[in-house]
């Protein structure tokens, strides 16, 4: 039996970061993983999808080379197999990087299916060290504390589960058996829109069906409207307020019955379908029921320091409440470990509670979408009196020079206090820009702090300054 100060169940962006921080704080740490170090995000999610999207972006730019005074002779060919191979190579490189980090930080790695049998006790079934998780052996581990970081998986349509051939989840879409000719994407959250954008750039005829009244429904209404218009301009068919009532896979395609916003049902044929309608927490067979860990809709309930209802058991990432984002999981991992270290007597750590209002969200379609904090609608519904600024990309010299004059930056301030309540962006590289507002929001900066900051020229970041100025009637360049 192996004993530790901390065992982390799951090695995704929450789990492996938690393990590293624990090692830094001097805790004897183990990590249990049933499949691949780095978890879904690194191997089958965040990173490899961005590699695919980058290939789609390069292809898009090649097709539009003439806009930059360039010409490409001959036919532009998209080699899907080569694109996927590059994406898998990126994932493999980072997986090896996490393996190195585990060794560097002297973290014990136990490969297999972990189950908590009692507070502080875990059984790992698998072939230790092989990564197979095939049930060839069994290990008994003990620890003073356990962090659950088992993540989540794609939700299936109850009447049409993914088969990997014609009906795909995000995982199938990353290693497609063939290039879709006519693709149906069900769901317009970040995952659905990113794959719609990628396959549209690769040449597929893409239709997106969203049951809500707008796409990317968690975003500000102006961002949703702008993105929908842009995607339609790129050739996509977007159906909002619509639902798929029937989906059947056949040898050569997928047939779907789609009810539109007016209630009309029409049958349509597609070559493939991606289902992106949310996630299901990986809560099975890890011991939650026996321990009586409190859950809500399958997700573990935690407090601001990631404590569950059972002392000594902590939870982070997608197994807990939304937002379900890799960077939230990583941050929670640090919070939980520092809280554990404090419990174990370390007086030099001062864990802070998670504030979900300061967690940015990013969607890597074309154009990109990024946001942090409250939307304008949510802020008004919360009773705030607002100052709202909106600055378009067309007013920014760098955006025009890049040939990326499509988009805008919107800021929402409390008119009484000057507090930044939310920031919302759509356009080129906004997923990089959003962190400026995130830092400001976390630091509780007010409008004068942003106004008095010098932004370099020429950069896209100048639009962040202009949006703030615009909220107070001081915009300069439009």
C-alpha positions as CSV (number, residue, x, y, z in Angstrom):
1,X,0.0,0.0,0.0
2,X,1.4,3.4,-1.0
3,X,0.7,6.4,1.2
4,X,0.6,10.1,0.2
5,X,-0.3,13.5,1.5
6,X,-2.4,14.0,-1.7
7,X,-3.9,11.9,-4.4
8,X,-5.3,13.6,-7.5
9,X,-7.8,11.5,-9.5
10,X,-7.5,12.6,-13.1
11,X,-4.7,14.3,-14.9
12,X,-6.4,16.9,-17.0
13,X,-5.6,20.6,-16.9
14,X,-7.0,20.7,-13.4
15,X,-5.5,17.5,-12.1
16,X,-1.9,17.7,-13.3
17,X,-1.6,21.4,-12.3
18,X,-2.9,20.6,-8.9
19,X,-0.3,17.8,-8.6
20,X,2.5,20.1,-9.6
21,X,1.5,22.8,-7.2
22,X,1.2,20.2,-4.4
23,X,4.7,19.1,-5.1
24,X,6.0,22.6,-5.0
25,X,4.5,23.0,-1.6
26,X,6.3,19.9,-0.4
27,X,3.4,17.4,-0.4
28,X,4.0,13.8,-1.3
29,X,1.7,13.6,-4.3
30,X,0.3,10.9,-6.6
31,X,-1.9,11.2,-9.7
32,X,-4.2,8.5,-11.0
33,X,-5.1,8.5,-14.7
34,X,-7.0,5.9,-16.6
35,X,-6.1,6.9,-20.1
36,X,-3.6,9.7,-21.1
37,X,-1.7,12.2,-19.0
38,X,-3.0,15.6,-19.7
39,X,-6.6,14.4,-19.9
40,X,-9.1,15.2,-22.5
41,X,-8.2,18.9,-23.0
42,X,-4.6,18.3,-23.9
43,X,-5.1,15.0,-25.8
44,X,-8.6,15.3,-27.3
45,X,-9.8,18.8,-26.7
46,X,-8.5,22.3,-26.3
47,X,-5.0,21.9,-27.8
48,X,-5.5,19.6,-30.8
49,X,-8.7,21.4,-31.8
50,X,-6.7,24.7,-31.9
51,X,-4.2,22.9,-34.2
52,X,-7.0,22.0,-36.5
53,X,-8.4,25.5,-36.4
54,X,-5.0,26.9,-37.2
55,X,-4.9,24.8,-40.4
56,X,-8.3,26.0,-41.3
57,X,-7.3,29.6,-40.8
58,X,-4.2,29.2,-42.9
59,X,-6.3,27.6,-45.7
60,X,-8.8,30.5,-45.4
61,X,-5.9,33.0,-45.8
62,X,-4.5,31.1,-48.8
63,X,-7.9,31.4,-50.6
64,X,-7.9,35.1,-49.9
65,X,-4.2,35.8,-50.7
66,X,-5.2,38.2,-53.5
67,X,-6.5,40.6,-50.8
68,X,-2.9,41.0,-49.6
69,X,-1.5,41.5,-53.1
70,X,-0.3,37.9,-53.3
71,X,-1.0,35.2,-55.8
72,X,-0.9,31.4,-55.4
73,X,-0.4,29.5,-58.6
74,X,-2.1,26.1,-59.0
75,X,-4.9,24.5,-57.1
76,X,-5.1,24.9,-53.3
77,X,-5.5,21.4,-51.8
78,X,-6.6,20.6,-48.3
79,X,-5.1,17.3,-47.2
80,X,-7.4,16.3,-44.2
81,X,-5.2,13.4,-43.2
82,X,-2.1,15.6,-43.0
83,X,-4.1,18.3,-41.0
84,X,-5.2,15.6,-38.6
85,X,-1.7,14.1,-38.4
86,X,-0.3,17.5,-37.4
87,X,-3.0,18.0,-34.8
88,X,-2.3,14.6,-33.2
89,X,1.4,15.4,-33.3
90,X,0.8,18.5,-31.3
91,X,-1.2,16.5,-28.7
92,X,1.5,13.9,-28.5
93,X,4.2,16.5,-27.9
94,X,2.2,18.1,-25.0
95,X,1.4,14.7,-23.5
96,X,5.1,13.9,-23.4
97,X,5.6,17.3,-21.8
98,X,3.2,16.5,-19.0
99,X,4.9,13.1,-18.5
100,X,8.2,15.1,-18.1
101,X,6.6,17.5,-15.6
102,X,5.4,14.6,-13.5
103,X,8.9,13.2,-13.3
104,X,10.5,16.6,-12.7
105,X,8.2,17.3,-9.8
106,X,8.6,13.7,-8.4
107,X,4.9,13.0,-8.7
108,X,4.0,9.3,-8.6
109,X,1.8,8.3,-11.5
110,X,-0.6,5.3,-11.2
111,X,-2.3,4.3,-14.4
112,X,-5.7,2.7,-14.1
113,X,-9.3,3.3,-12.9
114,X,-9.3,4.9,-9.5
115,X,-12.2,4.6,-7.0
116,X,-12.4,6.1,-3.6
117,X,-13.4,3.3,-1.2
118,X,-13.4,5.5,2.0
119,X,-12.1,8.9,3.0
120,X,-8.4,8.8,2.4
121,X,-8.4,5.4,0.6
122,X,-8.4,4.6,-3.1
123,X,-8.2,1.5,-5.2
124,X,-6.6,1.7,-8.7
125,X,-7.6,-1.1,-11.1
126,X,-5.4,-1.5,-14.1
127,X,-1.9,-2.3,-15.2
128,X,0.2,0.1,-13.2
129,X,2.6,2.0,-15.3
130,X,1.2,0.8,-18.6
131,X,-1.6,3.3,-19.2
132,X,-4.0,0.6,-20.3
133,X,-6.4,0.6,-17.4
134,X,-7.3,-2.9,-18.6
135,X,-7.9,-4.4,-15.2
136,X,-4.8,-6.5,-15.0
137,X,-3.8,-5.4,-11.5
138,X,-5.0,-3.6,-8.4
139,X,-3.2,-1.1,-6.1
140,X,-4.3,0.2,-2.8
141,X,-3.4,3.9,-2.1
142,X,-4.0,6.1,0.9
143,X,-3.8,9.8,1.4
144,X,-4.6,12.5,3.8
145,X,-6.5,14.3,1.1
146,X,-8.0,13.4,-2.3
147,X,-8.9,15.8,-5.2
148,X,-11.4,14.5,-7.7
149,X,-10.6,15.9,-11.2
150,X,-12.3,13.3,-13.5
151,X,-13.7,15.8,-15.9
152,X,-16.6,15.1,-18.3
153,X,-17.5,13.7,-21.7
154,X,-19.7,14.7,-24.6
155,X,-23.5,14.3,-24.2
156,X,-25.2,12.0,-26.7
157,X,-28.6,12.6,-28.3
158,X,-30.8,10.1,-26.5
159,X,-32.4,9.0,-29.7
160,X,-29.2,8.9,-31.8
161,X,-26.0,8.0,-30.0
162,X,-22.7,8.8,-31.7
163,X,-21.4,5.9,-33.8
164,X,-18.0,7.5,-34.9
165,X,-18.9,6.9,-38.5
166,X,-21.7,9.2,-39.4
167,X,-22.7,10.7,-36.1
168,X,-19.8,12.2,-34.2
169,X,-18.9,13.8,-30.9
170,X,-16.0,16.3,-30.8
171,X,-13.6,13.4,-30.3
172,X,-14.6,11.7,-33.6
173,X,-14.5,15.1,-35.3
174,X,-10.8,15.4,-34.5
175,X,-9.9,12.2,-36.2
176,X,-12.5,12.0,-39.0
177,X,-12.6,8.8,-41.1
178,X,-13.4,11.0,-44.1
179,X,-14.0,14.6,-45.1
180,X,-17.6,15.6,-44.6
181,X,-19.3,17.0,-47.7
182,X,-22.4,18.2,-46.1
183,X,-22.1,18.6,-42.3
184,X,-24.9,19.1,-39.7
185,X,-23.7,20.6,-36.4
186,X,-26.2,20.3,-33.5
187,X,-25.4,22.9,-30.9
188,X,-23.7,26.3,-31.2
189,X,-21.7,26.6,-28.1
190,X,-17.9,26.9,-28.3
191,X,-17.3,23.3,-29.4
192,X,-20.1,23.3,-32.0
193,X,-19.1,26.6,-33.5
194,X,-15.4,25.8,-33.6
195,X,-15.9,22.6,-35.5
196,X,-18.4,24.3,-37.8
197,X,-15.8,27.0,-38.5
198,X,-13.0,24.4,-39.1
199,X,-15.0,22.2,-41.5
200,X,-16.4,25.3,-43.3
201,X,-12.9,26.5,-43.9
202,X,-12.0,23.0,-45.1
203,X,-14.7,23.1,-47.8
204,X,-17.7,21.4,-46.2
205,X,-21.2,22.6,-46.6
206,X,-22.1,23.3,-43.0
207,X,-25.5,23.7,-41.3
208,X,-25.7,24.7,-37.6
209,X,-28.9,24.0,-35.6
210,X,-29.3,25.8,-32.2
211,X,-32.4,25.4,-30.0
212,X,-31.9,28.8,-28.4
213,X,-32.9,32.0,-30.2
214,X,-29.2,32.8,-31.0
215,X,-25.9,31.2,-31.5
216,X,-23.2,31.2,-28.8
217,X,-26.1,31.9,-26.4
218,X,-23.9,32.6,-23.3
219,X,-22.3,35.6,-25.1
220,X,-23.6,39.1,-25.3
221,X,-26.5,39.5,-27.7
222,X,-24.6,41.9,-30.0
223,X,-21.7,39.4,-30.3
224,X,-24.1,36.6,-31.1
225,X,-25.8,38.6,-33.8
226,X,-22.5,39.8,-35.3
227,X,-21.0,36.3,-35.4
228,X,-24.1,34.8,-37.0
229,X,-24.0,37.4,-39.7
230,X,-20.3,36.7,-40.3
231,X,-20.7,32.9,-40.4
232,X,-23.6,33.2,-42.9
233,X,-21.4,35.4,-45.0
234,X,-18.8,32.7,-45.0
235,X,-21.4,30.3,-46.4
236,X,-22.8,28.5,-43.4
237,X,-26.5,27.9,-42.8
238,X,-27.5,28.9,-39.3
239,X,-30.9,27.8,-37.8
240,X,-31.8,29.3,-34.4
241,X,-34.8,28.4,-32.4
242,X,-34.7,25.1,-34.1
243,X,-34.3,21.5,-33.0
244,X,-33.5,18.1,-34.5
245,X,-36.4,15.8,-33.9
246,X,-35.0,12.7,-35.6
247,X,-31.5,11.7,-36.7
248,X,-30.7,8.4,-38.4
249,X,-27.4,7.2,-39.7
250,X,-27.1,5.1,-42.8
251,X,-24.1,3.6,-44.7
252,X,-23.7,6.7,-46.9
253,X,-25.1,9.6,-44.8
254,X,-27.4,10.9,-42.1
255,X,-31.0,11.8,-42.4
256,X,-32.4,14.5,-40.1
257,X,-35.8,15.9,-39.4
258,X,-35.4,19.6,-38.3
259,X,-38.1,21.8,-36.8
260,X,-37.4,25.4,-37.5
261,X,-38.3,28.5,-35.5
262,X,-41.8,28.6,-37.0
263,X,-42.6,25.0,-36.2
264,X,-42.2,23.6,-39.7
265,X,-40.5,20.2,-39.9
266,X,-38.4,19.4,-42.9
267,X,-36.3,16.3,-43.7
268,X,-32.8,16.9,-45.0
269,X,-29.8,14.6,-45.8
270,X,-26.2,15.2,-44.6
271,X,-23.0,13.2,-45.0
272,X,-22.1,13.6,-41.3
273,X,-23.3,15.1,-38.1
274,X,-21.5,16.5,-35.1
275,X,-23.4,16.5,-31.8
276,X,-22.3,19.3,-29.5
277,X,-25.1,19.7,-27.0
278,X,-23.2,19.7,-23.7
279,X,-21.3,17.4,-21.4
280,X,-21.9,14.6,-18.9
281,X,-19.7,14.5,-15.8
282,X,-17.5,11.5,-15.3
283,X,-19.0,10.6,-11.9
284,X,-19.5,6.9,-12.3
285,X,-17.6,4.2,-10.4
286,X,-15.4,6.6,-8.5
287,X,-17.0,6.1,-5.1
288,X,-19.3,9.2,-4.8
289,X,-22.4,7.2,-3.8
290,X,-20.7,5.2,-1.0
291,X,-19.1,8.4,0.4
292,X,-22.3,10.3,0.0
293,X,-20.6,13.2,-1.7
294,X,-23.3,15.8,-2.5
295,X,-24.0,16.4,-6.2
296,X,-26.3,18.5,-8.3
297,X,-27.3,17.2,-11.7
298,X,-24.4,14.8,-11.5
299,X,-21.8,17.5,-10.8
300,X,-20.1,17.6,-7.4
301,X,-21.1,20.5,-5.2
302,X,-18.1,22.5,-3.8
303,X,-17.5,25.7,-2.0
304,X,-15.2,28.5,-3.0
305,X,-12.1,26.5,-1.9
306,X,-13.2,23.4,-3.8
307,X,-14.2,21.4,-0.7
308,X,-17.0,18.8,-1.1
309,X,-19.5,17.8,1.5
310,X,-17.1,15.1,2.7
311,X,-14.0,16.2,4.7
312,X,-10.7,15.4,3.0
313,X,-12.4,15.1,-0.4
314,X,-12.0,18.0,-2.9
315,X,-13.2,18.4,-6.5
316,X,-12.2,20.6,-9.4
317,X,-12.9,21.1,-13.1
318,X,-15.7,19.8,-15.2
319,X,-16.9,17.3,-12.5
320,X,-18.0,20.4,-10.6
321,X,-20.3,23.4,-11.5
322,X,-19.9,25.5,-14.6
323,X,-18.3,27.2,-16.4
324,X,-16.6,24.1,-17.8
325,X,-13.3,25.5,-18.9
326,X,-9.8,24.2,-18.8
327,X,-8.4,27.4,-17.3
328,X,-11.0,27.3,-14.5
329,X,-10.0,23.8,-13.7
330,X,-6.3,24.7,-13.5
331,X,-7.0,27.6,-11.2
332,X,-9.2,25.5,-9.0
333,X,-6.4,23.0,-8.8
334,X,-4.1,25.6,-7.3
335,X,-6.8,26.9,-5.0
336,X,-7.6,23.4,-3.7
337,X,-4.0,22.5,-3.1
338,X,-3.1,25.7,-1.3
339,X,-6.2,25.2,0.9
340,X,-5.0,21.6,1.6
341,X,-1.5,22.8,2.4
342,X,-3.0,25.3,4.8
343,X,-5.0,22.5,6.5
344,X,-1.8,20.5,6.8
345,X,-0.1,23.4,8.6
346,X,1.5,25.5,5.9
347,X,1.1,29.1,7.1
348,X,2.8,30.6,4.1
349,X,-0.1,30.0,1.7
350,X,-3.2,32.1,1.5
351,X,-5.8,30.5,-0.8
352,X,-8.4,32.7,-2.3
353,X,-11.9,31.6,-3.2
354,X,-12.8,31.2,-6.9
355,X,-14.9,34.1,-8.4
356,X,-16.5,32.8,-11.6
357,X,-17.3,36.4,-12.6
358,X,-13.6,36.8,-13.4
359,X,-13.2,33.7,-15.6
360,X,-12.8,34.6,-19.3
361,X,-14.4,32.5,-22.1
362,X,-13.0,32.0,-25.6
363,X,-14.3,30.6,-28.8
364,X,-11.7,30.0,-31.5
365,X,-13.9,30.3,-34.6
366,X,-13.3,32.8,-37.4
367,X,-13.9,35.5,-36.3
368,X,-12.9,34.7,-32.7
369,X,-15.1,35.4,-29.7
370,X,-14.0,36.3,-26.1
371,X,-15.6,37.7,-23.0
372,X,-15.4,38.1,-19.3
373,X,-18.0,39.1,-16.7
374,X,-21.7,40.1,-17.2
375,X,-23.4,40.7,-20.6
376,X,-25.2,44.0,-21.0
377,X,-28.5,42.2,-20.6
378,X,-27.5,40.4,-17.4
379,X,-26.1,43.6,-16.0
380,X,-29.3,45.5,-16.6
381,X,-31.4,42.6,-15.2
382,X,-29.1,42.7,-12.1
383,X,-30.2,46.3,-11.6
384,X,-27.1,48.2,-12.6
385,X,-27.1,51.6,-14.2
386,X,-24.7,51.2,-17.1
387,X,-22.1,53.0,-19.2
388,X,-21.6,50.9,-22.4
389,X,-18.7,51.4,-24.9
390,X,-18.4,49.8,-28.3
391,X,-15.5,50.3,-30.7
392,X,-15.3,48.6,-34.1
393,X,-12.2,47.0,-35.7
394,X,-12.7,49.2,-38.7
395,X,-11.6,52.1,-36.6
396,X,-8.2,50.5,-35.7
397,X,-5.2,51.0,-37.9
398,X,-3.6,47.6,-37.0
399,X,-6.8,45.7,-37.8
400,X,-7.0,47.4,-41.2
401,X,-3.3,46.6,-41.9
402,X,-3.9,43.0,-41.0
403,X,-6.9,42.8,-43.3
404,X,-9.0,41.9,-40.2
405,X,-11.4,44.9,-40.0
406,X,-14.3,42.8,-39.0
407,X,-15.4,42.9,-35.3
408,X,-15.9,45.1,-32.3
409,X,-15.0,45.4,-28.6
410,X,-17.7,46.2,-26.1
411,X,-17.3,47.2,-22.5
412,X,-20.0,47.4,-19.7
413,X,-19.4,49.6,-16.7
414,X,-21.3,50.4,-13.5
415,X,-22.2,54.0,-14.1
416,X,-22.2,54.8,-10.3
417,X,-18.8,53.2,-9.3
418,X,-16.9,52.9,-12.6
419,X,-16.5,49.1,-12.0
420,X,-15.9,47.0,-15.1
421,X,-18.8,44.6,-15.1
422,X,-18.1,42.9,-18.4
423,X,-16.2,42.9,-21.7
424,X,-17.2,41.3,-24.9
425,X,-15.2,40.9,-28.1
426,X,-15.6,39.4,-31.6
427,X,-12.8,39.7,-34.2
428,X,-9.2,38.7,-34.9
429,X,-7.1,37.6,-31.9
430,X,-9.6,38.7,-29.3
431,X,-8.9,35.5,-27.4
432,X,-5.5,37.0,-26.7
433,X,-6.8,40.5,-25.9
434,X,-9.4,39.4,-23.3
435,X,-6.8,38.8,-20.6
436,X,-6.2,42.6,-20.4
437,X,-9.8,43.1,-19.2
438,X,-9.6,39.9,-17.0
439,X,-6.6,41.3,-15.1
440,X,-8.4,44.6,-14.7
441,X,-11.5,43.0,-13.5
442,X,-9.7,40.8,-11.1
443,X,-7.7,43.8,-9.8
444,X,-11.0,45.7,-9.4
445,X,-9.9,48.5,-11.7
446,X,-12.3,51.3,-12.6
447,X,-12.7,53.2,-15.8
448,X,-10.0,55.8,-15.0
449,X,-7.5,53.1,-14.6
450,X,-8.1,51.9,-18.1
451,X,-8.3,55.4,-19.5
452,X,-5.0,56.3,-17.9
453,X,-3.2,53.3,-19.2
454,X,-0.9,53.8,-22.3
455,X,-1.7,51.2,-25.0
456,X,1.0,50.6,-27.6
457,X,0.5,51.8,-31.2
458,X,-0.2,50.2,-33.6
459,X,-1.9,47.3,-31.9
460,X,-5.3,45.7,-31.7
461,X,-5.2,46.4,-28.0
462,X,-5.8,50.1,-28.7
463,X,-9.4,49.2,-29.3
464,X,-9.7,48.1,-25.7
465,X,-8.8,51.7,-24.7
466,X,-11.2,53.2,-27.2
467,X,-14.1,51.0,-26.0
468,X,-13.6,52.3,-22.5
469,X,-13.4,55.9,-23.7
470,X,-16.5,55.3,-25.7
471,X,-18.5,54.2,-22.7
472,X,-17.9,57.7,-21.3
473,X,-18.3,59.7,-24.4
474,X,-14.6,60.3,-25.1
475,X,-13.9,58.0,-28.0
476,X,-11.1,59.3,-30.2
477,X,-10.8,57.4,-33.5
478,X,-14.4,57.0,-34.8
